[in-house]
Amino acid sequence: MPTFKLSDGTRIFYKDWGSGQPVIFSHGWPLSADAWDAQMEFLGSYGFRVIAHDRRGHGRSDQTWDGNTMDQYVADYAELLDHLDVRNAVLVGHSTGGGEVARYIGSCGAGRVAKAVLVSAVPPLMLKTDANPDGTPLEVFDGLRKSLRENRAQLYRDLTLPFFGYNREGAQISEGVRQHFWLQGMMGGIKGQYDCVHEFSEIDYTGDLKRIPVPTLVVHGDDDQIVPIKAAGLRTAEIVPEATLKVYEDAPHGLPITHHQRLNRDLLEFIRD
């Protein structure tokens, strides 16, 4: 499996398929690069170079005790993009990966970036505060951390229901999708995944969104039970200077899986435009 050794010695797993304009995918929590298989296979078949990595502490990358912060994730991401020497890239981030894309551009600039896509992404801020009344209360994230420590395996199985909207009446449940989610989650390390809860829930990405200077597609489902659209996608589309918003009716948080055909078409159209 291809890995890249970072400057601090951490090894990061990545996939690098095809050739052409690069499209870089950043996965959500607690998943891995495998969460993007449907999009990578599709865009690769249309002549794009598709790249995805496992964030430190997740998937097949090293499980570090320290450094499980968004700033370090972005430093890792920047090292990987420099190593692969990508240019004119389209950066695509889902959920926590959307925070990674926003923070990378906000802190490192858009020198390697042509466009960005934020899918069911956590920015600008998930946490409910006086200034962000539509956010999610801290007690929810504290409960998530408690469940991680007590029974991570059961948490990841239970989480698939709201994640993919399988708890909705009439939902067509795929046990294969649920098992794949569970497998990706359990491949990662509990310490990194525990620390990451703070990074996707309590970090304010508003300043990063304001500094995104490239065309940005914002995709969000209006039935997202994990990252509700009102505090996330709708606000992001208002903040990013060159944002285009696409709302997927009745779509859940895990829409790259449940709505992969629609998302694939929208990605191809946006990249080619």
Rosetta silent file (secondary structure, phi, psi, omega in degrees, C-alpha in Angstrom):
SEQUENCE: MPTFKLSDGTRIFYKDWGSGQPVIFSHGWPLSADAWDAQMEFLGSYGFRVIAHDRRGHGRSDQTWDGNTMDQYVADYAELLDHLDVRNAVLVGHSTGGGEVARYIGSCGAGRVAKAVLVSAVPPLMLKTDANPDGTPLEVFDGLRKSLRENRAQLYRDLTLPFFGYNREGAQISEGVRQHFWLQGMMGGIKGQYDCVHEFSEIDYTGDLKRIPVPTLVVHGDDDQIVPIKAAGLRTAEIVPEATLKVYEDAPHGLPITHHQRLNRDLLEFIRD
SCORE:     score description
SCORE:     0.000 S_00000001
   1 L     0.000  136.123 -179.321    0.000    0.000    0.000 S_00000001
   2 L   -70.578  130.463  175.096    1.390    3.455   -0.859 S_00000001
   3 E  -133.719  157.584  177.207    2.367    5.505    2.166 S_00000001
   4 E  -125.950  130.403 -179.707    4.159    8.801    2.637 S_00000001
   5 E   -88.644  116.793 -179.700    6.410    9.499    5.605 S_00000001
   6 L   -74.017  171.066 -176.974    5.740   12.950    7.034 S_00000001
   7 L   -64.388  -23.105  178.076    8.426   15.178    8.519 S_00000001
   8 L   -93.010    6.958  177.862    7.535   13.993   12.036 S_00000001
   9 L    93.368   -9.601  179.418    7.890   10.342   11.004 S_00000001
  10 L   -69.407  136.525  177.454    4.153    9.598   10.776 S_00000001
  11 E  -100.086  129.228 -178.466    3.181    7.436    7.820 S_00000001
  12 E  -111.828  126.114  175.406    0.074    8.429    5.888 S_00000001
  13 E   -81.137  142.528  176.001   -1.718    5.988    3.600 S_00000001
  14 E  -150.217  158.386  172.108   -3.049    7.343    0.311 S_00000001
  15 E  -111.562  140.726  179.800   -4.540    6.272   -3.006 S_00000001
  16 E  -141.882   99.300 -172.880   -3.380    7.892   -6.232 S_00000001
  17 E  -117.645  145.448  170.713   -5.206    6.638   -9.308 S_00000001
  18 L    75.715 -167.609 -179.311   -5.332    7.729  -12.945 S_00000001
  19 L  -146.693  167.001 -177.906   -3.961   10.814  -14.630 S_00000001
  20 L   112.548 -161.803  178.832   -5.145   14.265  -15.638 S_00000001
  21 L   -60.910  130.400 -176.666   -6.375   17.160  -13.505 S_00000001
  22 E   -78.562  138.778  172.060   -6.110   16.063   -9.850 S_00000001
  23 E  -120.997  119.452 -173.232   -9.169   15.757   -7.619 S_00000001
  24 E  -108.013  127.102 -175.777   -8.236   15.361   -3.943 S_00000001
  25 E  -109.697  134.863  176.145  -10.726   13.819   -1.509 S_00000001
  26 E  -118.372  124.869 -172.088  -10.809   14.308    2.280 S_00000001
  27 L   -84.589  166.003  176.427  -12.931   11.856    4.257 S_00000001
  28 L   -89.623  178.409  179.158  -15.238   12.341    7.217 S_00000001
  29 L   -90.256  138.114   -0.028  -15.048   10.994   10.771 S_00000001
  30 L  -102.772   41.649 -164.740  -14.436    8.148   11.655 S_00000001
  31 L   -91.694 -156.998 -177.215  -13.900    6.904    8.117 S_00000001
  32 L  -148.817 -177.077  177.771  -11.051    6.531    5.616 S_00000001
  33 H   -57.734  -24.763 -178.339  -10.236    7.125    1.961 S_00000001
  34 H   -62.598  -21.404  179.765  -12.452    4.141    1.136 S_00000001
  35 H   -63.537  -17.417 -177.197  -15.519    6.308    1.785 S_00000001
  36 H  -102.148   11.809 -174.992  -14.810    7.987   -1.574 S_00000001
  37 H   -54.799  -42.671 -177.145  -14.591    4.849   -3.719 S_00000001
  38 H   -63.342  -40.810 -179.254  -17.740    5.658   -5.730 S_00000001
  39 H   -75.019  -38.014 -178.224  -16.529    9.164   -6.604 S_00000001
  40 H   -68.568  -42.688  178.241  -12.924    8.141   -7.279 S_00000001
  41 H   -63.967  -41.052 -178.718  -13.852    5.294   -9.616 S_00000001
  42 H   -65.460  -53.607 -177.095  -16.324    7.526  -11.457 S_00000001
  43 H   -70.074  -32.604  175.403  -14.066   10.550  -11.951 S_00000001
  44 H   -60.869  -36.478 -179.927  -11.056    8.359  -12.673 S_00000001
  45 H   -71.679  -14.965  176.944  -12.986    6.817  -15.547 S_00000001
  46 L   -99.195   13.432  172.506  -13.511   10.319  -16.952 S_00000001
  47 L    91.556   22.155  176.750   -9.801   11.038  -17.137 S_00000001
  48 L  -104.092  151.896  171.365   -9.061   12.670  -13.789 S_00000001
  49 E   -86.910  119.146 -174.752   -6.272   11.865  -11.367 S_00000001
  50 E  -113.387  130.988 -173.882   -8.043   10.963   -8.117 S_00000001
  51 E  -133.097  136.504  174.107   -6.265   11.022   -4.764 S_00000001
  52 E  -148.257  144.216 -178.777   -7.470   10.287   -1.233 S_00000001
  53 E  -123.721  159.817  169.883   -5.618    9.740    2.024 S_00000001
  54 L   -92.221  118.784  178.817   -6.384    8.283    5.439 S_00000001
  55 L   -59.460  148.960  178.618   -6.036   11.060    8.002 S_00000001
  56 L   -53.272  139.827 -177.276   -3.614   10.292   10.852 S_00000001
  57 L    83.941   -4.315 -177.637   -5.360    8.160   13.457 S_00000001
  58 L  -124.768  153.797  173.133   -7.790    6.868   10.832 S_00000001
  59 L    54.797 -128.205 -174.586   -7.842    3.937    8.435 S_00000001
  60 L   -98.017    2.305  177.611   -4.416    2.593    7.479 S_00000001
  61 L   -79.791  165.129 -178.910   -2.374    5.610    8.554 S_00000001
  62 L   -60.218  145.348  179.151   -0.315    5.661   11.735 S_00000001
  63 L   -99.244   87.586 -177.300   -2.205    5.975   15.002 S_00000001
  64 L   -81.154  147.095  177.138   -0.353    8.795   16.718 S_00000001
  65 L   -75.634  -40.943  179.823   -0.989    9.671   20.349 S_00000001
  66 L  -107.749  168.289  174.227   -0.388   13.383   19.757 S_00000001
  67 L    84.858   13.874  179.884   -1.118   15.644   16.829 S_00000001
  68 L   -88.783   62.574 -178.548   -4.769   14.747   16.359 S_00000001
  69 L  -128.984  157.925 -179.509   -5.762   18.347   15.649 S_00000001
  70 H   -62.467  -38.945  179.177   -7.075   20.081   12.575 S_00000001
  71 H   -61.356  -39.213  177.966   -3.960   22.214   12.293 S_00000001
  72 H   -72.397  -38.890  176.023   -1.810   19.074   12.261 S_00000001
  73 H   -55.954  -42.888 -178.124   -4.170   17.317    9.827 S_00000001
  74 H   -69.899  -37.922  175.867   -3.757   20.278    7.496 S_00000001
  75 H   -61.487  -41.245  176.584    0.020   20.301    7.910 S_00000001
  76 H   -62.116  -46.039 -179.089   -0.007   16.596    6.963 S_00000001
  77 H   -59.728  -44.035  179.715   -2.290   17.322    4.015 S_00000001
  78 H   -64.254  -41.399  177.174   -0.026   20.115    2.798 S_00000001
  79 H   -61.618  -40.942 -179.690    3.039   17.850    2.996 S_00000001
  80 H   -65.877  -44.006 -179.926    1.250   15.168    0.995 S_00000001
  81 H   -65.511  -36.487  176.033    0.140   17.595   -1.723 S_00000001
  82 H   -65.394  -42.966  179.529    3.659   18.979   -1.952 S_00000001
  83 H   -60.386  -42.024 -179.272    5.048   15.441   -2.184 S_00000001
  84 H   -83.568   -8.593  178.194    2.632   14.562   -4.988 S_00000001
  85 L    51.674   49.729  178.349    3.207   17.997   -6.583 S_00000001
  86 L   -78.528  143.273  178.699   -0.457   18.481   -7.449 S_00000001
  87 L  -139.430  150.954  179.818   -1.421   21.617   -9.347 S_00000001
  88 L    56.699   40.577 -172.562   -4.731   23.051  -10.537 S_00000001
  89 E   -86.645  153.622  169.801   -6.427   20.672   -8.097 S_00000001
  90 E  -105.836  119.649 -178.899  -10.047   20.333   -7.072 S_00000001
  91 E   -98.500  126.119 -177.258  -10.288   19.744   -3.320 S_00000001
  92 E  -121.892  123.654 -179.735  -13.340   17.785   -2.136 S_00000001
  93 E  -128.974  134.060  176.150  -14.150   17.373    1.556 S_00000001
  94 E  -108.541  130.220  173.867  -16.981   15.525    3.292 S_00000001
  95 L    57.661 -117.714  176.893  -17.983   16.363    6.875 S_00000001
  96 H   -58.921  -34.183  177.050  -14.728   16.711    8.874 S_00000001
  97 H   -61.543  -27.007  175.004  -12.920   16.609    5.540 S_00000001
  98 H   -67.917  -35.599  173.805  -14.724   19.815    4.635 S_00000001
  99 H   -65.506  -37.413  178.596  -13.084   21.454    7.628 S_00000001
 100 H   -63.803  -44.906  178.863   -9.745   20.130    6.412 S_00000001
 101 H   -63.281  -45.920 -179.458  -10.261   21.623    2.945 S_00000001
 102 H   -62.826  -44.799 -178.590  -11.388   24.972    4.360 S_00000001
 103 H   -68.850  -35.865  177.379   -8.506   25.190    6.832 S_00000001
 104 H   -60.939  -50.165 -179.108   -5.947   24.157    4.188 S_00000001
 105 H   -67.691  -40.214 -178.678   -6.996   26.928    1.811 S_00000001
 106 H   -64.194  -32.072 -176.644   -7.464   29.394    4.643 S_00000001
 107 H  -102.905  -30.948 -176.097   -3.974   28.808    6.044 S_00000001
 108 H  -105.110  -10.946 -179.016   -1.914   27.647    3.046 S_00000001
 109 L    86.898  178.672 -175.016   -3.577   29.587    0.256 S_00000001
 110 L  -111.153   27.820 -177.604   -4.932   28.406   -3.072 S_00000001
 111 L   -60.129  -31.832  179.432   -1.684   28.157   -4.997 S_00000001
 112 L  -100.911    3.024 -166.648   -2.336   24.503   -5.861 S_00000001
 113 E  -114.699  132.371  174.832   -6.137   24.831   -5.967 S_00000001
 114 E   -99.026  -40.420 -177.565   -8.520   25.533   -8.855 S_00000001
 115 E  -150.167  166.621  177.311  -11.832   24.755   -7.142 S_00000001
 116 E  -137.388  151.674  177.115  -13.260   23.381   -3.898 S_00000001
 117 E  -134.444  127.172  178.832  -16.237   21.230   -2.983 S_00000001
 118 E  -116.446  114.470 -174.499  -17.715   21.001    0.516 S_00000001
 119 E  -112.831  118.876 -179.980  -20.109   18.069    0.980 S_00000001
 120 L    47.172   41.301 -167.769  -22.188   17.791    4.173 S_00000001
 121 L   -85.760  152.404 -176.319  -19.288   19.707    5.687 S_00000001
 122 L   -73.955  -27.239  179.466  -18.877   20.812    9.313 S_00000001
 123 L   -61.838  156.031    3.462  -17.934   24.485    8.677 S_00000001
 124 L   -79.551  -34.963 -179.910  -18.466   27.115    9.769 S_00000001
 125 L  -160.555  126.737  178.449  -19.105   25.785   13.315 S_00000001
 126 L   -80.431  -33.397 -171.939  -21.076   22.794   14.610 S_00000001
 127 E   -70.124  136.768  174.737  -21.157   23.817   18.273 S_00000001
 128 L   -75.394  125.974  176.103  -24.123   25.760   19.610 S_00000001
 129 E  -137.475  175.928  177.116  -23.055   29.098   21.093 S_00000001
 130 L   -59.918  -35.705  179.824  -24.713   32.436   21.738 S_00000001
 131 L   -85.442  -10.457 -178.579  -23.435   33.569   18.333 S_00000001
 132 E  -133.578   67.745 -172.987  -24.379   30.241   16.704 S_00000001
 133 L   -67.261  -17.452  179.621  -27.812   29.357   18.114 S_00000001
 134 L   -88.229    2.368 -179.315  -28.563   26.811   15.358 S_00000001
 135 L   -76.296 -177.932 -177.677  -25.577   24.679   16.317 S_00000001
 136 E   -96.510  132.251 -178.088  -25.491   21.396   18.230 S_00000001
 137 L   -59.925  148.589 -179.617  -25.242   21.518   22.063 S_00000001
 138 H   -58.335  -31.646 -178.443  -21.934   20.525   23.659 S_00000001
 139 H   -58.768  -31.072  178.928  -23.724   17.769   25.576 S_00000001
 140 H   -65.260  -44.034 -178.913  -24.205   15.865   22.309 S_00000001
 141 H   -72.806  -34.214  174.607  -20.473   15.798   21.629 S_00000001
 142 H   -62.922  -39.398  177.263  -19.696   14.922   25.234 S_00000001
 143 H   -65.042  -36.473  177.449  -22.070   11.984   24.861 S_00000001
 144 H   -63.889  -44.072  178.410  -20.301   10.939   21.688 S_00000001
 145 H   -63.928  -39.403  178.650  -16.950   10.930   23.471 S_00000001
 146 H   -62.390  -43.625  179.544  -18.432    8.931   26.346 S_00000001
 147 H   -66.848  -34.102  176.997  -19.791    6.313   23.925 S_00000001
 148 H   -59.675  -44.077 -177.347  -16.420    6.125   22.177 S_00000001
 149 H   -72.952  -35.143 -173.851  -14.728    5.187   25.424 S_00000001
 150 H   -81.954  -40.466 -176.916  -17.397    2.782   26.616 S_00000001
 151 H  -163.476   77.149 -176.960  -18.185    0.818   23.445 S_00000001
 152 H   -59.647  -39.703 -177.144  -16.734    2.196   20.233 S_00000001
 153 H   -62.532  -42.523  179.572  -17.808   -0.827   18.185 S_00000001
 154 H   -71.137  -36.947  177.756  -21.464   -0.467   19.150 S_00000001
 155 H   -57.449  -47.042 -176.510  -21.368    3.307   18.644 S_00000001
 156 H   -68.299  -30.839  175.176  -20.207    2.946   15.062 S_00000001
 157 H   -69.419  -45.371 -179.490  -22.890    0.383   14.330 S_00000001
 158 H   -66.015  -35.841 -176.329  -25.606    2.577   15.852 S_00000001
 159 H   -64.228  -24.940 -179.556  -24.309    5.717   14.137 S_00000001
 160 H   -61.318  -26.091 -176.141  -24.974    4.260   10.691 S_00000001
 161 H   -67.081  -56.848  175.869  -28.720    4.705   11.193 S_00000001
 162 H   -72.022  -29.840 -177.313  -28.861    8.538   11.355 S_00000001
 163 H   -59.245  -43.460 -178.242  -25.702    8.885    9.238 S_00000001
 164 L  -104.557    9.203 -179.750  -27.364    7.287    6.209 S_00000001
 165 L    69.326   20.923 -178.009  -30.946    8.175    7.086 S_00000001
 166 L   -75.069   -7.978  176.558  -31.731    4.523    7.711 S_00000001
 167 L   -90.507    4.700  178.403  -33.838    5.517   10.727 S_00000001
 168 L   -89.032  147.018 -179.405  -36.370    7.241    8.477 S_00000001
 169 L   -60.068  130.932  178.040  -39.657    5.570    7.615 S_00000001
 170 L    83.478    2.541 -179.441  -39.433    3.652    4.345 S_00000001
 171 L   -64.130  140.197  175.898  -35.628    3.806    4.156 S_00000001
 172 L   -92.822  102.130 -172.556  -33.981    1.088    2.078 S_00000001
 173 L   -83.600  131.285  173.988  -31.291   -0.148    4.442 S_00000001
 174 L  -106.332  111.994  177.263  -28.079   -1.623    3.062 S_00000001
 175 H   -66.582  -29.614  176.497  -26.385   -3.876    5.599 S_00000001
 176 H   -63.132  -43.088  177.619  -23.298   -3.843    3.383 S_00000001
 177 H   -63.410  -42.328  179.584  -23.036   -0.054    3.700 S_00000001
 178 H   -62.608  -43.197 -179.222  -23.483   -0.291    7.457 S_00000001
 179 H   -68.177  -36.135  178.750  -20.779   -2.945    7.756 S_00000001
 180 H   -66.150  -41.420  175.455  -18.384   -0.971    5.558 S_00000001
 181 H   -58.632  -48.592 -178.961  -18.840    2.106    7.746 S_00000001
 182 H   -59.872  -43.734 -179.351  -18.209   -0.001   10.866 S_00000001
 183 H   -62.590  -44.960  178.920  -15.097   -1.573    9.350 S_00000001
 184 H   -60.949  -44.051 -179.765  -13.604    1.787    8.382 S_00000001
 185 H   -62.178  -42.766 -176.810  -14.277    3.165   11.851 S_00000001
 186 H   -75.527  -16.811  174.356  -12.741    0.198   13.630 S_00000001
 187 H   -69.408  -28.311 -179.184   -9.610    0.319   11.455 S_00000001
 188 L   -80.051  175.882 -178.119   -8.736    3.660   13.011 S_00000001
 189 L   -98.044  142.181 -176.474   -7.397    4.285   16.499 S_00000001
 190 H   -63.834  -36.782 -178.018   -9.598    5.224   19.433 S_00000001
 191 H   -65.213  -48.353  179.893   -7.261    8.001   20.652 S_00000001
 192 H   -64.723  -39.133 -179.894   -7.159    9.824   17.330 S_00000001
 193 H   -69.788  -36.363  176.221  -10.884    9.419   16.786 S_00000001
 194 H   -63.195  -49.342 -179.584  -11.636   10.644   20.305 S_00000001
 195 H   -61.567  -34.610 -175.221   -9.471   13.731   19.842 S_00000001
 196 H   -66.907  -23.505  178.378  -11.007   14.412   16.440 S_00000001
 197 H   -56.514  -42.918  177.376  -14.466   14.952   17.941 S_00000001
 198 H   -61.738  -38.492 -174.313  -13.247   18.296   19.285 S_00000001
 199 H   -70.534  -33.441  179.162  -11.786   19.232   15.911 S_00000001
 200 H   -90.033  -15.181 -174.348  -14.997   18.737   13.949 S_00000001
 201 H  -106.138  -32.770 -169.823  -17.353   20.093   16.600 S_00000001
 202 L  -116.024    6.102  178.475  -15.710   22.970   18.449 S_00000001
 203 L   -96.920  132.555  179.676  -13.436   24.602   15.850 S_00000001
 204 L   -93.272  117.368 -177.779  -14.712   27.743   14.131 S_00000001
 205 L  -102.235   13.357 -176.525  -13.864   27.717   10.413 S_00000001
 206 H   -57.496  -46.881 -179.737  -15.545   31.016    9.550 S_00000001
 207 H   -61.541  -36.647  178.090  -12.271   32.827    8.920 S_00000001
 208 H   -66.048  -42.846  179.538  -11.065   30.032    6.644 S_00000001
 209 H   -60.046  -39.688 -179.579  -14.278   30.125    4.605 S_00000001
 210 H   -64.498  -24.252 -176.740  -13.890   33.856    4.079 S_00000001
 211 L   -96.283    8.685  177.417  -10.400   33.268    2.638 S_00000001
 212 L   -82.174  110.649 -173.275  -11.438   30.724   -0.018 S_00000001
 213 L   -96.195    4.994 -173.575  -10.811   32.621   -3.294 S_00000001
 214 L  -112.330  159.045  175.675  -11.826   29.891   -5.765 S_00000001
 215 L   -54.613  133.156 -173.886  -15.205   28.689   -7.066 S_00000001
 216 E  -132.390  125.373  175.121  -16.710   26.455   -4.385 S_00000001
 217 E   -94.804  125.080  177.908  -19.578   23.995   -4.649 S_00000001
 218 E  -109.843  117.450 -179.276  -21.488   23.495   -1.399 S_00000001
 219 E  -117.613  129.335 -179.210  -23.597   20.311   -1.307 S_00000001
 220 E  -151.215  140.981  174.954  -25.784   19.483    1.679 S_00000001
 221 E   -85.590  141.629 -178.838  -28.807   17.301    2.365 S_00000001
 222 L   -83.808    3.095  172.303  -31.784   18.956    4.020 S_00000001
 223 L  -120.185   34.820  178.179  -32.323   15.852    6.177 S_00000001
 224 L   -75.376  112.942 -178.529  -28.766   15.726    7.522 S_00000001
 225 L   -91.252   -7.858 -178.711  -29.106   14.510   11.124 S_00000001
 226 L   -97.911  -50.079  176.852  -25.363   14.662   11.842 S_00000001
 227 L  -123.460   85.425 -174.978  -24.417   18.118   10.529 S_00000001
 228 L   -55.711  138.105 -171.086  -27.743   19.975   10.180 S_00000001
 229 H   -62.029  -33.337 -173.316  -27.892   22.130    7.083 S_00000001
 230 H   -62.046  -40.093 -178.991  -29.092   25.327    8.782 S_00000001
 231 H   -91.267   -5.115 -173.343  -25.901   25.828   10.792 S_00000001
 232 L  -121.331  -89.668 -173.950  -23.594   24.359    8.154 S_00000001
 233 H   -55.843  -43.616 -179.061  -24.229   24.280    4.406 S_00000001
 234 H   -64.650  -41.723  178.942  -26.580   27.271    4.321 S_00000001
 235 H   -69.289  -41.505  179.285  -24.203   29.413    6.380 S_00000001
 236 H   -58.928  -43.057 -179.573  -21.151   28.278    4.407 S_00000001
 237 H   -63.537  -26.373  177.064  -22.798   29.273    1.140 S_00000001
 238 H   -78.620  -28.194 -172.456  -23.356   32.751    2.580 S_00000001
 239 H   -90.321  -43.986 -176.863  -19.740   33.123    3.748 S_00000001
 240 L   -67.802  127.261 -174.185  -17.616   31.715    0.896 S_00000001
 241 L   -56.482  -41.845 -176.371  -17.174   34.487   -1.715 S_00000001
 242 L  -115.845   52.075 -175.290  -17.688   32.310   -4.824 S_00000001
 243 E   -91.751  143.009  169.358  -20.040   29.666   -3.479 S_00000001
 244 E  -120.185  124.236 -176.194  -22.704   27.714   -5.363 S_00000001
 245 E  -101.293  132.650  172.087  -25.198   25.889   -3.141 S_00000001
 246 E  -126.442  118.345  179.261  -26.937   22.641   -4.051 S_00000001
 247 E  -100.376  124.937  178.073  -29.442   21.264   -1.566 S_00000001
 248 E   -93.465  115.137 -176.801  -30.304   17.579   -1.900 S_00000001
 249 L   -64.970  130.827  176.377  -33.901   17.075   -0.847 S_00000001
 250 L    62.926   14.367 -177.729  -34.385   14.465    1.913 S_00000001
 251 L   -85.294  143.624  179.651  -30.702   13.491    1.695 S_00000001
 252 L   -88.432 -174.361  179.372  -28.804   12.343    4.819 S_00000001
 253 L   -63.514  -40.885 -176.916  -25.292   13.100    5.981 S_00000001
 254 L   -83.929   41.784 -175.899  -23.811   10.134    4.139 S_00000001
 255 H   -65.720  -22.092  173.536  -25.013   11.317    0.739 S_00000001
 256 H   -60.328  -20.054  175.307  -21.742   10.428   -1.060 S_00000001
 257 H   -97.278  -54.650 -173.684  -22.992    6.863   -0.591 S_00000001
 258 H   -69.809  -29.142 -178.851  -26.781    7.167   -0.617 S_00000001
 259 L  -123.354   39.004 -172.341  -26.840    9.742   -3.436 S_00000001
 260 H   -64.010  -35.129 -178.781  -23.589    8.832   -5.151 S_00000001
 261 H   -65.935  -43.003  178.636  -24.947    8.946   -8.696 S_00000001
 262 H   -66.972  -44.493 -179.906  -26.287   12.474   -8.275 S_00000001
 263 H   -63.155  -41.614  178.803  -23.168   13.675   -6.498 S_00000001
 264 H   -58.093  -45.142  179.326  -20.935   12.137   -9.155 S_00000001
 265 H   -63.495  -42.874 -179.444  -22.793   13.986  -11.904 S_00000001
 266 H   -66.189  -38.791  176.469  -22.676   17.265   -9.997 S_00000001
 267 H   -62.461  -46.450 -179.046  -18.956   16.890   -9.337 S_00000001
 268 H   -61.975  -43.922  179.179  -18.216   16.196  -12.981 S_00000001
 269 H   -63.317  -43.914 -178.281  -20.286   19.151  -14.136 S_00000001
 270 H   -66.656  -42.069 -178.941  -18.716   21.515  -11.597 S_00000001
 271 H   -66.530  -40.146 -177.293  -15.156   20.434  -12.368 S_00000001
 272 H   -76.331  -23.317 -174.558  -15.659   20.688  -16.116 S_00000001
 273 L   -64.607    0.000    0.000  -17.467   24.041  -16.018 S_00000001
